[in-house]
Amino acid sequence: MWALLVVAAFVAVGSVGYHVFGQLDWIDSFVNASMILSGMGPVDRMVTTPGKLFAAIYALLCGLVLFAVAGVVMAPWVHRLVHRIHLDVR
């Protein structure tokens, strides 16, 4: 649930940022934010300096969020796998 909330918050912040700083329509802002957060890359080219700065900072933060959310989602399965194979972690 926490991972879903973090992803939703980052998509919302990215959509608003691309709309304000990148001067994109709302749907284009949403697509850019979603694609950056998923690790696929940008769709539209930023032409303004504030848009470029926002896109760079947002992309760096999304890279960290992508790995953090993947870790949170996969942690229970990895933990169970460690118990299943009786791996002694010390």
Secondary structure, DSSP 8 states (H G I E B T S, - for coil): -HHHHHHHHHHHHHHHHHHHTS---HHHHHHHHHHHHHTS--SS---SHHHHHHHHHHHHHHHHHHHHHHHHHHHHHHHHHHHHTT----
